[in-house]
């Protein structure tokens, strides 16, 4: 008879387990660090690619306020279901969209901030996903960092 591995999720979904174990252990610290680096401003349009259960979208939403826009996009409907079930900070809204990072369903330059906390490692075509993120990012993104886009 074999011993249980300890990694069994039983009836808990991967999305619920991610929120309960991964995010509570160290994910929220990563989320805070990412948002600090992104420097969102009131009124910004933010895209959170591969948002999973939505911690980045929820954390960044108060920074952009009610005049901003936050969209969380993920390929996995189960992750989005969990994201939708989580409480959203008061006074803001988040749009949850199902979609593929290698073919983002948004117009060129449609966002001021694009974040991707943990998803890039899972994309089958990372260069295509990065091109798409760059495509939907407004051209003034570099100004806050002192960069000149090529």
N, C-alpha and C positions, 0 to 999 in steps of 0.2 A: 504494500500500500504506500502510495507516495504522499509526501507532506504538501500542504498548500503552499504556494510560492509567496503569498503575502501581497502579490500584485494583482490579485483578482478584484474586479470591480463589481462583481455580483450584478445587482440590478441598476447600479449607478451608471449613467451614461459617461462617455469620455468627456463631454462638455462639462458636466457637473463635477467630475473628478478633477478636471483642469482647474476649475474655479476653486474648488475646496482645497486641493493639495498644492498645486503648482503656484497659483496666484497668492495664496495665503502665506506660502513659505518664503518666496523671494520675488514673485512677479510684480507685486505692487511697488516695490522699491525700484524695479526696472521701469515701470510705468511712470513713476514720478520723475526719474532721471531723463527719460525720453522726452516728456512734456517740457521739462526745463530747457533741454537742448533745442527743442522746436520753437520755443519762445512765441506761443500763440498770443494774438492780440484780440481785443474786443472787435467783433465783426468779421473775423477771419472765416474763410471757408476751409474746413478741415476734412481730409479723407484718411480714414484709418483702414489700411489694406490688410487683409487677413486678420480681421479684428477679433476672431475667436469669440469669446464670451463678452467682449466689449470693454475691458478695463481702461484702455487708452481713450476710447471715445467718451466714456463716462467721466474720466478724470479731466479731459481737456475741455469738455463742454462748458463748464463755468468760466473758463478763461475767455472764450469767444462770445459768451453771453447770448442773450435772446436775439441780438442782431446778426450773429454769426450762423454758420451752418456746420453741422457735424454729420458725416456719413460714415457708418461702419460697414465694410464690405467683407464678405467671407464666402468661400465656395461651399462650405459645409452648413447645410440647413439646420442641423442639430445644434451647432455652435450659436447660430443666429437665434434659434428658439430660446436658448438659455440667456443670450444677451437681451432679448426682448422681455424676458421675465424678471430681469434685475431692475432695481429701482434706479431712476434717472434723477440727477440733482434737480432741485426745484428751480423753475424759471427757464429751463432750457429743454430742447428736444433733440433727439438723435434719430436719424433715418437709418434703418437697418436694411441693407441690400444684399441679395445673393448675386455673386458674380465671380468671374475669373480674373486674377491679377494680370494675366498675360493678354487680356482683351478687356480693359476697363470700359464699362458702359457709361462713360462721361465724356464731355467735350474737351477739346484742347484748352489748356490754361484755366480749367474750371475750379481750381483749388489753390489757396494760398499756402497751405501746409499739407504735406502728405507724410503719414507715419506708417511704419510697418515694424511692429515690435519683434515678433518671432517667426513670421511667416516665410521670409525669404528662403530659409533652409529647406522648406518643403516644396518650393515651386519647381516643376520639372524643367522649366526654361527660365532661369534666373535673369539672363540678359534681356529677354523679352519683357519680363515683369518690370525690370528697372526702366526700360525704355518707356513703358506705359505710364509708370509713375511720373517720370520726367515730362511726358507729353501732357498730362493733366495738371501739372504744376505751373502756376502763373510765372511769367518771366522775372518778376521782381523778387523772387524767393531769395536770391543771393545777397540782396542789399543788406539785410540784417546781419549777415555774416562777413561782410566786407569782401565778398567774392565777385568776380566779374565772369559771367558765363561765357563760354567759348562758342 
